[in-house]
Amino acid sequence: MGTREKIETVLTRARARTDGLTDCVDAAELVAQHSPLMSPLVWDLAHIGNQEELWLVRDVGGLEPIRHDIDELYDAFKHSRNTRPSLPLLDPDEARKYVRTVRDKTWNILDSSTFRGRRLEENGFAFGMIAQHEQQHAETMLATHQLRSGAAVLTAENAPRVGAAIAEDEVVIPVGEFTMGTSDDPWALDNERPAHPVNVPAFVIDAAPVTNGRYFEFIDDGGYRRPELWSERGWAHRLEVGLEAPQFWEHDGCGTWWRRKFGVVEPLHFQEPVLHVCFFEAEAFARWDGKRLPTEGEWEKAARWDPFTGRSRRYPWGDDEPDKSLANLGQRHLGPAVVGAYPSGASPLGVHQLIGDVWEWTSSSFTPYPGFAAFPYREYSEVFYGGDYRVLRGGSFGTDPVACRSTFRNWDHPIRRQIFCGFRCARDLPGVDR
């Protein structure tokens, strides 16, 4: 697939998803704020269009502004999410008209683009950046739908409920250097760059994400009542907000746990990866299990390093783009699949479901790689470095393939759990000096 065709495909797919997430509810639901952690859906919709106008219409295309008057309203750094409902936002009809107008101009700009010249335009980077941005907001909007009080109005296939047997519960990742990050992926974002060697001591990592069933054992063993399992900050947070179980789990008082998924209450499926746990919960579980969370470098080595060739691959299975046989991505399903559901997507050493299903917490803070350079603007990554953020890796069932690869870095506050986040554990090998 050529660059132009690829751009047409990813932009069209992103807009179809945006339309689906905003056309499925009425205007009242679009303008409502369903959680102070999230924007009204209509803000996300117009923000998507505004970013496309700023970067593709005005910058790449060199055209006059379409709606210069709304730039400040949709600047994510000027207005926190909990204040956005009070802004004079475009109403749903105005927002839809605006994003359509912007997209029409984008198609004209794409027709005349040579994908050469400035770094922003080389290999269609600006178009790829905007497709990734729209899909990232689509995943955010999907999380907003999960927080809505109403029942699901989204459509999707059922996630696989049967998985292949996984040979081992844990996988040993040998000691050695591997290449972390990338310098040659044309659409990689600045925080994924540059490629650099990292020496990782031998360690053991779970072959699959932690499941609901295993997490239930943690709860049943008093995991939320044992401060020795929690960090000092984690225990204080648990007490402050009353954590007792993953978000959206419901107890019927008779010993059975249920889960609310997009407004529908269903039995808890014990073989699915646990979902909607914060970093502190993941950290406490790992300590209960005699393990720890993997570092970001360990996670990426498990996902990318090929012991047979010694090179780092784009995905666990190789360099081919993901498809429905390899990973649970793209909102094809409205939840994670059971462990073992994608054996073809496993890494060469047998680590499963590193891409898709759930974002995985790592123990690492969000920091720049050696040689980092902000591009194309500081506010994408640089301003977040050094803050109270933990890195998540791998993507979820709600992540589109254009915004998911083994080098892709997500980050959030350690208390957050409205995102589609889970985890897997790691541990040191006895006798290995770290």
The 8 nearest C-alpha neighbors of each residue, nearest first, counted from 0:
[[1, 5, 4, 2, 3, 6, 8, 7],
 [2, 0, 4, 3, 5, 6, 7, 122],
 [1, 3, 5, 4, 6, 0, 123, 122],
 [4, 2, 6, 5, 1, 7, 109, 123],
 [3, 5, 7, 1, 6, 2, 8, 0],
 [6, 4, 8, 2, 3, 7, 1, 0],
 [5, 7, 3, 9, 8, 4, 10, 2],
 [6, 8, 4, 10, 5, 9, 11, 3],
 [9, 7, 5, 11, 6, 10, 12, 4],
 [8, 10, 12, 6, 11, 7, 13, 130],
 [11, 9, 13, 7, 130, 12, 8, 6],
 [12, 10, 14, 8, 13, 9, 7, 15],
 [13, 11, 9, 15, 10, 14, 8, 16],
 [12, 14, 10, 16, 11, 15, 134, 9],
 [13, 15, 17, 11, 16, 12, 18, 10],
 [16, 14, 18, 12, 13, 17, 19, 11],
 [15, 17, 19, 13, 14, 18, 20, 12],
 [16, 18, 14, 20, 19, 15, 137, 13],
 [19, 17, 15, 21, 16, 20, 22, 14],
 [18, 20, 16, 22, 17, 21, 23, 15],
 [19, 21, 17, 18, 22, 23, 16, 140],
 [20, 22, 18, 23, 19, 17, 24, 29],
 [23, 21, 19, 18, 24, 20, 25, 17],
 [22, 24, 21, 20, 19, 152, 153, 25],
 [25, 23, 22, 28, 21, 26, 29, 152],
 [26, 24, 28, 27, 29, 23, 22, 21],
 [25, 27, 29, 28, 30, 91, 24, 90],
 [28, 26, 29, 30, 25, 31, 24, 91],
 [29, 27, 31, 26, 25, 30, 24, 40],
 [28, 30, 26, 40, 41, 27, 31, 39],
 [29, 31, 39, 27, 28, 41, 26, 40],
 [32, 30, 28, 39, 29, 33, 27, 84],
 [31, 33, 39, 34, 38, 84, 30, 35],
 [32, 34, 147, 31, 146, 143, 35, 37],
 [33, 35, 36, 37, 32, 146, 143, 38],
 [36, 34, 81, 37, 80, 32, 33, 38],
 [37, 35, 34, 80, 81, 38, 417, 33],
 [38, 36, 34, 35, 80, 143, 39, 32],
 [37, 39, 80, 40, 32, 42, 83, 43],
 [40, 38, 32, 30, 41, 42, 31, 29],
 [39, 41, 29, 43, 42, 38, 44, 140],
 [40, 42, 44, 29, 39, 43, 30, 91],
 [43, 41, 39, 44, 40, 45, 46, 38],
 [44, 42, 46, 40, 41, 45, 47, 136],
 [43, 45, 41, 47, 42, 46, 40, 94],
 [44, 46, 48, 94, 47, 42, 43, 49],
 [47, 45, 49, 43, 73, 48, 44, 42],
 [48, 46, 45, 44, 50, 49, 133, 43],
 [47, 49, 98, 45, 51, 46, 50, 52],
 [48, 50, 46, 52, 51, 47, 45, 53],
 [51, 49, 53, 52, 47, 48, 46, 54],
 [52, 50, 48, 49, 54, 55, 53, 129],
 [51, 53, 56, 49, 50, 55, 54, 101],
 [54, 52, 50, 57, 51, 55, 49, 56],
 [53, 55, 58, 51, 52, 57, 56, 50],
 [54, 56, 59, 51, 52, 58, 57, 60],
 [55, 57, 52, 60, 62, 58, 54, 59],
 [56, 58, 61, 62, 53, 60, 55, 54],
 [57, 59, 54, 61, 60, 55, 56, 53],
 [60, 58, 55, 61, 57, 56, 54, 120],
 [61, 59, 56, 62, 57, 58, 108, 55],
 [60, 62, 57, 58, 59, 56, 63, 55],
 [63, 61, 57, 60, 56, 64, 58, 59],
 [62, 64, 57, 65, 61, 56, 60, 67],
 [65, 63, 67, 66, 57, 62, 52, 56],
 [64, 66, 67, 63, 52, 101, 100, 97],
 [67, 65, 68, 64, 69, 70, 49, 97],
 [66, 68, 64, 69, 70, 65, 71, 63],
 [69, 67, 66, 70, 71, 72, 65, 64],
 [70, 68, 72, 71, 67, 66, 73, 49],
 [71, 69, 72, 73, 67, 68, 74, 49],
 [70, 72, 74, 73, 69, 77, 68, 78],
 [73, 71, 69, 70, 74, 88, 86, 78],
 [74, 72, 46, 71, 70, 75, 69, 49],
 [73, 75, 71, 76, 77, 72, 70, 78],
 [74, 76, 77, 78, 73, 79, 80, 72],
 [77, 75, 74, 78, 79, 378, 73, 71],
 [78, 76, 74, 75, 79, 71, 72, 73],
 [77, 79, 75, 76, 82, 83, 80, 74],
 [80, 78, 82, 81, 83, 77, 75, 76],
 [79, 81, 38, 83, 82, 37, 36, 78],
 [80, 82, 35, 79, 83, 36, 38, 37],
 [83, 81, 80, 79, 84, 85, 78, 86],
 [82, 84, 85, 86, 80, 81, 78, 38],
 [85, 83, 86, 82, 39, 32, 81, 30],
 [86, 84, 83, 82, 87, 88, 81, 32],
 [85, 87, 83, 88, 84, 72, 82, 78],
 [88, 86, 85, 89, 72, 84, 83, 90],
 [89, 87, 86, 90, 42, 72, 84, 41],
 [88, 90, 94, 93, 91, 87, 45, 41],
 [89, 91, 93, 92, 94, 88, 41, 30],
 [92, 90, 94, 93, 41, 95, 26, 89],
 [93, 91, 95, 94, 90, 96, 89, 97],
 [94, 92, 96, 90, 95, 89, 91, 97],
 [95, 93, 97, 91, 45, 89, 92, 96],
 [94, 96, 92, 98, 97, 93, 91, 99],
 [97, 95, 93, 99, 94, 98, 92, 100],
 [96, 98, 94, 100, 95, 99, 93, 101],
 [97, 99, 48, 101, 95, 100, 96, 102],
 [100, 98, 102, 96, 97, 101, 103, 95],
 [101, 99, 97, 103, 98, 102, 96, 104],
 [100, 102, 98, 104, 99, 103, 52, 105],
 [103, 101, 105, 99, 104, 100, 98, 106],
 [104, 102, 100, 106, 105, 101, 99, 107],
 [103, 105, 107, 101, 102, 106, 108, 100],
 [106, 104, 102, 108, 107, 103, 109, 56],
 [105, 107, 109, 103, 104, 108, 110, 102],
 [108, 106, 104, 110, 105, 109, 103, 111],
 [109, 107, 105, 110, 111, 106, 60, 112],
 [108, 110, 106, 112, 107, 111, 105, 3],
 [111, 109, 107, 108, 112, 106, 3, 105],
 [110, 112, 108, 109, 113, 107, 106, 60],
 [113, 111, 109, 114, 110, 108, 115, 120],
 [112, 114, 115, 111, 116, 120, 121, 123],
 [115, 113, 121, 122, 123, 120, 112, 116],
 [116, 114, 121, 113, 120, 117, 122, 118],
 [115, 117, 121, 120, 118, 114, 113, 119],
 [118, 116, 119, 120, 121, 115, 114, 59],
 [117, 119, 121, 120, 116, 124, 115, 122],
 [120, 118, 117, 125, 124, 121, 375, 123],
 [119, 121, 123, 114, 118, 117, 124, 125],
 [120, 122, 115, 114, 118, 123, 119, 124],
 [123, 121, 114, 124, 120, 185, 115, 2],
 [122, 124, 114, 120, 121, 126, 125, 127],
 [123, 125, 127, 126, 186, 120, 122, 119],
 [126, 124, 128, 127, 119, 123, 120, 129],
 [127, 125, 129, 128, 123, 124, 130, 6],
 [128, 126, 124, 130, 125, 129, 186, 131],
 [127, 129, 125, 131, 126, 130, 124, 132],
 [128, 130, 132, 126, 131, 127, 133, 51],
 [131, 129, 127, 133, 10, 132, 128, 9],
 [132, 130, 402, 134, 128, 129, 133, 401],
 [131, 133, 129, 135, 130, 134, 128, 136],
 [134, 132, 136, 130, 135, 131, 47, 129],
 [133, 135, 137, 131, 136, 132, 13, 399],
 [136, 134, 132, 138, 137, 133, 131, 139],
 [137, 135, 139, 133, 138, 134, 140, 132],
 [136, 138, 134, 140, 139, 135, 17, 133],
 [137, 139, 141, 135, 136, 140, 397, 398],
 [138, 140, 136, 142, 137, 141, 143, 135],
 [141, 139, 143, 137, 142, 138, 136, 144],
 [140, 142, 138, 144, 143, 139, 137, 145],
 [143, 141, 145, 139, 140, 144, 418, 138],
 [144, 142, 140, 146, 141, 145, 139, 147],
 [143, 145, 141, 147, 146, 142, 140, 261],
 [144, 146, 261, 142, 143, 147, 141, 260],
 [147, 145, 143, 144, 33, 148, 142, 34],
 [148, 146, 144, 149, 33, 145, 143, 262],
 [147, 149, 262, 146, 150, 33, 145, 261],
 [148, 150, 262, 147, 151, 261, 144, 152],
 [151, 149, 262, 263, 261, 152, 148, 147],
 [150, 152, 261, 262, 153, 149, 263, 144],
 [151, 153, 23, 150, 154, 24, 261, 149],
 [154, 152, 151, 155, 23, 20, 19, 261],
 [153, 155, 152, 156, 333, 151, 332, 331],
 [156, 154, 332, 331, 333, 157, 153, 330],
 [155, 157, 332, 331, 158, 154, 333, 159],
 [156, 158, 332, 159, 155, 333, 334, 160],
 [157, 159, 336, 332, 156, 160, 334, 335],
 [160, 158, 336, 161, 337, 157, 340, 162],
 [161, 159, 337, 158, 336, 162, 340, 270],
 [162, 160, 159, 337, 340, 163, 339, 338],
 [163, 161, 340, 339, 338, 337, 164, 160],
 [164, 162, 339, 340, 165, 342, 161, 341],
 [163, 165, 339, 166, 162, 338, 342, 340],
 [166, 164, 167, 339, 163, 168, 206, 351],
 [165, 167, 164, 168, 349, 206, 169, 163],
 [168, 166, 169, 165, 206, 170, 349, 205],
 [167, 169, 206, 205, 166, 170, 165, 207],
 [170, 168, 205, 206, 167, 204, 203, 171],
 [169, 171, 204, 203, 206, 205, 172, 350],
 [170, 172, 203, 202, 173, 204, 169, 201],
 [171, 173, 202, 201, 203, 170, 301, 174],
 [174, 172, 201, 171, 175, 202, 200, 199],
 [175, 173, 201, 200, 199, 172, 176, 202],
 [176, 174, 198, 199, 173, 200, 177, 201],
 [175, 177, 198, 197, 199, 196, 178, 174],
 [176, 178, 197, 196, 179, 198, 304, 175],
 [177, 179, 196, 195, 311, 194, 197, 180],
 [180, 178, 195, 194, 196, 177, 197, 181],
 [181, 179, 194, 191, 406, 192, 193, 195],
 [180, 182, 194, 192, 193, 183, 191, 184],
 [181, 183, 193, 194, 192, 184, 180, 187],
 [182, 184, 181, 185, 187, 194, 193, 186],
 [183, 185, 187, 186, 182, 181, 313, 188],
 [186, 184, 187, 183, 122, 124, 121, 123],
 [187, 185, 124, 184, 127, 188, 128, 123],
 [188, 186, 184, 185, 191, 189, 181, 192],
 [189, 187, 191, 190, 186, 192, 374, 128],
 [188, 190, 192, 191, 374, 373, 187, 372],
 [189, 191, 192, 188, 380, 367, 371, 368],
 [192, 190, 180, 189, 188, 406, 181, 407],
 [193, 191, 181, 189, 190, 180, 194, 182],
 [192, 194, 182, 181, 180, 195, 371, 191],
 [195, 193, 181, 180, 182, 179, 192, 178],
 [194, 196, 179, 178, 193, 180, 197, 369],
 [195, 197, 178, 177, 179, 176, 198, 194],
 [198, 196, 176, 177, 199, 178, 179, 195],
 [197, 199, 176, 175, 177, 200, 196, 174],
 [198, 200, 175, 174, 176, 197, 201, 297],
 [201, 199, 174, 202, 175, 433, 198, 431],
 [200, 202, 174, 173, 172, 199, 428, 431],
 [203, 201, 427, 428, 172, 171, 426, 200],
 [202, 204, 171, 426, 425, 170, 172, 427],
 [205, 203, 425, 170, 169, 424, 206, 426],
 [206, 204, 169, 207, 424, 423, 168, 425],
 [205, 207, 350, 169, 168, 351, 170, 204],
 [208, 206, 351, 205, 352, 338, 350, 209],
 [209, 207, 423, 422, 272, 210, 205, 206],
 [208, 210, 423, 272, 273, 422, 213, 207],
 [211, 209, 272, 273, 213, 212, 271, 270],
 [212, 210, 273, 269, 214, 213, 272, 271],
 [213, 211, 269, 215, 210, 214, 270, 216],
 [212, 214, 216, 210, 215, 211, 209, 217],
 [215, 213, 211, 217, 216, 212, 210, 218],
 [214, 216, 218, 212, 217, 213, 211, 219],
 [217, 215, 219, 213, 214, 218, 220, 212],
 [216, 218, 214, 222, 220, 215, 219, 284],
 [219, 217, 222, 215, 221, 220, 216, 223],
 [218, 220, 216, 221, 217, 215, 222, 214],
 [221, 219, 217, 218, 222, 216, 215, 223],
 [220, 222, 224, 218, 219, 223, 225, 217],
 [221, 223, 218, 217, 224, 225, 220, 219],
 [222, 224, 221, 225, 243, 218, 242, 226],
 [223, 225, 221, 222, 226, 243, 218, 220],
 [226, 224, 227, 222, 223, 228, 221, 229],
 [227, 225, 229, 228, 234, 224, 223, 230],
 [226, 228, 225, 229, 230, 283, 234, 231],
 [229, 227, 283, 226, 286, 225, 287, 230],
 [230, 228, 283, 226, 234, 227, 233, 231],
 [229, 231, 233, 232, 234, 228, 279, 283],
 [230, 232, 234, 233, 235, 229, 226, 236],
 [233, 231, 235, 230, 234, 236, 229, 279],
 [232, 234, 230, 279, 236, 235, 231, 229],
 [233, 235, 237, 231, 236, 229, 232, 230],
 [234, 236, 232, 238, 233, 237, 239, 231],
 [235, 237, 239, 233, 234, 238, 232, 240],
 [238, 236, 242, 234, 241, 235, 239, 240],
 [239, 237, 241, 235, 236, 240, 234, 242],
 [238, 240, 236, 237, 241, 235, 242, 234],
 [239, 241, 238, 237, 242, 236, 235, 243],
 [242, 240, 238, 237, 239, 243, 236, 244],
 [241, 243, 237, 240, 244, 238, 223, 245],
 [242, 244, 223, 241, 245, 237, 218, 224],
 [245, 243, 242, 246, 248, 218, 223, 276],
 [246, 244, 276, 275, 248, 247, 274, 243],
 [245, 247, 275, 248, 244, 276, 416, 417],
 [246, 248, 259, 258, 249, 245, 260, 275],
 [249, 247, 258, 246, 257, 245, 244, 259],
 [250, 248, 257, 256, 258, 247, 251, 259],
 [251, 249, 256, 252, 255, 257, 248, 254],
 [252, 250, 253, 255, 256, 249, 254, 257],
 [251, 253, 250, 254, 255, 256, 249, 257],
 [254, 252, 251, 255, 250, 256, 249, 257],
 [253, 255, 252, 251, 256, 250, 219, 257],
 [254, 256, 253, 251, 250, 257, 252, 249],
 [257, 255, 250, 249, 267, 251, 248, 254],
 [258, 256, 266, 267, 249, 248, 265, 250],
 [259, 257, 248, 265, 264, 247, 267, 249],
 [258, 260, 264, 247, 263, 262, 265, 248],
 [259, 261, 263, 262, 258, 264, 145, 247],
 [262, 260, 145, 151, 263, 150, 144, 259],
 [261, 263, 150, 260, 151, 149, 259, 148],
 [262, 264, 260, 259, 261, 150, 265, 151],
 [265, 263, 259, 258, 260, 257, 262, 266],
 [266, 264, 258, 257, 263, 259, 267, 260],
 [267, 265, 257, 258, 268, 256, 264, 255],
 [266, 268, 257, 258, 269, 256, 265, 211],
 [269, 267, 270, 271, 266, 211, 212, 337],
 [268, 270, 212, 211, 271, 267, 210, 213],
 [271, 269, 337, 210, 268, 338, 212, 211],
 [270, 272, 337, 210, 269, 336, 268, 211],
 [273, 271, 210, 209, 208, 211, 274, 335],
 [272, 274, 211, 210, 421, 209, 271, 214],
 [273, 275, 421, 420, 276, 419, 272, 357],
 [276, 274, 416, 420, 246, 245, 419, 417],
 [277, 275, 416, 245, 274, 280, 421, 420],
 [276, 278, 416, 414, 415, 280, 279, 413],
 [277, 279, 413, 281, 280, 282, 360, 414],
 [278, 280, 233, 282, 281, 277, 283, 413],
 [281, 279, 283, 277, 282, 278, 276, 284],
 [282, 280, 278, 284, 279, 283, 285, 277],
 [281, 283, 279, 285, 280, 284, 278, 286],
 [284, 282, 229, 228, 280, 286, 285, 281],
 [285, 283, 287, 281, 286, 282, 288, 280],
 [284, 286, 291, 290, 288, 282, 287, 283],
 [285, 287, 289, 283, 288, 290, 284, 228],
 [288, 286, 284, 285, 289, 228, 283, 217],
 [287, 289, 285, 286, 290, 284, 291, 217],
 [290, 288, 286, 287, 285, 291, 426, 284],
 [289, 291, 285, 426, 286, 288, 425, 424],
 [292, 290, 285, 425, 424, 426, 286, 293],
 [291, 293, 424, 362, 425, 361, 282, 285],
 [294, 292, 425, 361, 297, 362, 298, 424],
 [293, 295, 362, 297, 361, 296, 363, 298],
 [294, 296, 298, 297, 363, 361, 299, 293],
 [297, 295, 299, 294, 298, 300, 179, 199],
 [298, 296, 294, 300, 295, 299, 293, 301],
 [299, 297, 295, 301, 296, 300, 293, 302],
 [300, 298, 302, 296, 301, 297, 303, 295],
 [299, 301, 304, 297, 303, 302, 298, 296],
 [302, 300, 298, 299, 303, 297, 304, 172],
 [301, 303, 315, 299, 300, 298, 346, 405],
 [304, 302, 312, 311, 300, 315, 299, 301],
 [303, 305, 311, 300, 310, 306, 301, 302],
 [304, 306, 309, 307, 310, 308, 311, 347],
 [307, 305, 309, 308, 304, 347, 310, 348],
 [306, 308, 305, 309, 310, 347, 304, 348],
 [309, 307, 310, 305, 306, 304, 311, 312],
 [308, 310, 306, 305, 307, 304, 311, 177],
 [311, 309, 308, 305, 304, 312, 177, 178],
 [310, 312, 304, 303, 178, 305, 177, 313],
 [311, 313, 303, 317, 314, 318, 310, 304],
 [312, 314, 318, 405, 317, 404, 303, 311],
 [313, 315, 317, 405, 316, 312, 318, 303],
 [314, 316, 346, 302, 303, 317, 345, 344],
 [317, 315, 344, 314, 346, 345, 318, 347],
 [318, 316, 314, 312, 315, 319, 313, 303],
 [317, 319, 313, 314, 312, 320, 316, 315],
 [320, 318, 317, 321, 314, 316, 313, 322],
 [319, 321, 318, 322, 400, 314, 317, 313],
 [322, 320, 325, 319, 326, 400, 323, 324],
 [321, 323, 324, 325, 326, 320, 328, 327],
 [322, 324, 325, 326, 327, 321, 328, 331],
 [325, 323, 322, 326, 341, 343, 344, 321],
 [326, 324, 344, 322, 323, 341, 343, 321],
 [327, 325, 355, 323, 328, 354, 324, 341],
 [326, 328, 355, 396, 356, 323, 335, 336],
 [329, 327, 396, 355, 398, 399, 326, 330],
 [328, 330, 399, 398, 331, 397, 396, 400],
 [331, 329, 397, 332, 396, 328, 333, 398],
 [330, 332, 329, 155, 156, 328, 333, 396],
 [331, 333, 156, 155, 330, 158, 334, 157],
 [334, 332, 330, 155, 331, 396, 335, 158],
 [333, 335, 332, 396, 158, 336, 356, 397],
 [334, 336, 356, 396, 271, 158, 272, 337],
 [335, 337, 158, 159, 271, 340, 160, 338],
 [338, 336, 271, 270, 160, 340, 162, 339],
 [339, 337, 340, 162, 271, 270, 207, 336],
 [338, 340, 162, 163, 341, 342, 165, 164],
 [339, 341, 162, 338, 337, 163, 342, 336],
 [342, 340, 344, 343, 325, 339, 326, 324],
 [341, 343, 344, 345, 339, 340, 163, 351],
 [344, 342, 341, 325, 345, 324, 316, 326],
 [343, 345, 325, 316, 342, 341, 326, 315],
 [346, 344, 351, 350, 342, 349, 343, 316],
 [345, 347, 315, 349, 350, 348, 316, 302],
 [348, 346, 349, 305, 345, 316, 315, 306],
 [349, 347, 346, 350, 170, 172, 306, 345],
 [348, 350, 346, 347, 345, 351, 206, 170],
 [349, 351, 206, 346, 345, 348, 207, 170],
 [352, 350, 345, 207, 206, 353, 349, 346],
 [353, 351, 354, 207, 345, 355, 344, 341],
 [352, 354, 393, 351, 302, 355, 350, 315],
 [355, 353, 393, 352, 394, 326, 356, 405],
 [354, 356, 395, 394, 327, 328, 396, 326],
 [355, 357, 395, 396, 335, 327, 336, 394],
 [358, 356, 395, 420, 421, 419, 355, 394],
 [357, 359, 420, 394, 395, 393, 392, 421],
 [360, 358, 422, 421, 391, 392, 420, 357],
 [361, 359, 391, 422, 278, 390, 421, 358],
 [360, 362, 294, 293, 363, 292, 295, 390],
 [361, 363, 294, 292, 293, 389, 360, 364],
 [364, 362, 294, 361, 295, 389, 390, 365],
 [363, 365, 389, 388, 390, 366, 362, 387],
 [364, 366, 390, 384, 389, 388, 363, 385],
 [365, 367, 384, 364, 385, 368, 383, 363],
 [368, 366, 371, 190, 369, 384, 365, 381],
 [367, 369, 371, 370, 366, 192, 193, 190],
 [370, 368, 371, 367, 193, 195, 192, 194],
 [369, 371, 368, 372, 193, 192, 367, 195],
 [372, 370, 368, 369, 367, 192, 193, 373],
 [373, 371, 374, 370, 189, 192, 190, 193],
 [372, 374, 377, 189, 376, 375, 381, 371],
 [375, 373, 376, 189, 372, 377, 188, 379],
 [374, 376, 373, 119, 377, 189, 379, 118],
 [377, 375, 374, 378, 373, 379, 380, 381],
 [378, 376, 381, 373, 379, 380, 382, 374],
 [379, 377, 382, 376, 380, 381, 383, 76],
 [378, 380, 377, 376, 381, 382, 374, 375],
 [381, 379, 383, 378, 382, 190, 377, 384],
 [380, 382, 377, 383, 384, 378, 373, 379],
 [381, 383, 378, 384, 380, 377, 379, 385],
 [384, 382, 381, 380, 386, 385, 365, 378],
 [385, 383, 366, 381, 386, 365, 382, 367],
 [384, 386, 366, 383, 365, 387, 364, 388],
 [387, 385, 384, 388, 383, 365, 364, 382],
 [386, 388, 412, 385, 389, 364, 413, 411],
 [387, 389, 412, 411, 386, 364, 365, 410],
 [390, 388, 364, 410, 363, 411, 365, 413],
 [389, 391, 410, 365, 409, 361, 363, 364],
 [392, 390, 360, 409, 359, 410, 361, 358],
 [391, 393, 359, 358, 408, 394, 409, 390],
 [392, 394, 354, 358, 353, 355, 359, 405],
 [395, 393, 358, 355, 398, 354, 403, 357],
 [396, 394, 357, 356, 355, 397, 358, 398],
 [395, 397, 356, 328, 327, 355, 330, 398],
 [396, 398, 330, 395, 329, 138, 328, 399],
 [399, 397, 395, 329, 328, 394, 396, 138],
 [398, 400, 329, 401, 402, 328, 134, 403],
 [399, 401, 403, 402, 328, 329, 398, 321],
 [402, 400, 399, 403, 131, 9, 130, 134],
 [403, 401, 131, 400, 399, 398, 404, 134],
 [402, 404, 400, 401, 394, 407, 399, 398],
 [403, 405, 407, 406, 314, 313, 402, 393],
 [404, 406, 314, 407, 313, 302, 393, 299],
 [407, 405, 404, 180, 191, 408, 181, 299],
 [406, 408, 404, 405, 403, 191, 409, 392],
 [409, 407, 392, 406, 391, 390, 410, 191],
 [408, 410, 391, 390, 392, 407, 411, 358],
 [411, 409, 390, 389, 391, 388, 408, 365],
 [410, 412, 388, 389, 413, 415, 390, 409],
 [411, 413, 388, 414, 415, 387, 389, 410],
 [414, 412, 278, 415, 277, 389, 411, 388],
 [415, 413, 277, 412, 278, 416, 279, 236],
 [416, 414, 277, 412, 413, 417, 411, 418],
 [415, 417, 277, 275, 276, 418, 414, 420],
 [416, 418, 275, 415, 419, 142, 246, 146],
 [419, 417, 416, 420, 142, 275, 415, 139],
 [420, 418, 275, 357, 274, 358, 395, 417],
 [419, 421, 358, 357, 275, 274, 418, 359],
 [422, 420, 274, 359, 357, 273, 358, 276],
 [423, 421, 359, 360, 208, 209, 281, 424],
 [422, 424, 208, 209, 205, 207, 359, 292],
 [425, 423, 292, 205, 291, 204, 285, 293],
 [426, 424, 204, 293, 291, 203, 292, 290],
 [427, 425, 290, 203, 291, 202, 204, 428],
 [426, 428, 202, 203, 429, 431, 425, 201],
 [427, 429, 202, 431, 430, 203, 426, 201],
 [430, 428, 431, 427, 432, 202, 426, 201],
 [429, 431, 428, 432, 427, 433, 201, 202],
 [432, 430, 429, 428, 433, 427, 201, 200],
 [433, 431, 430, 200, 429, 428, 427, 201],
 [432, 431, 200, 427, 199, 201, 430, 428]]
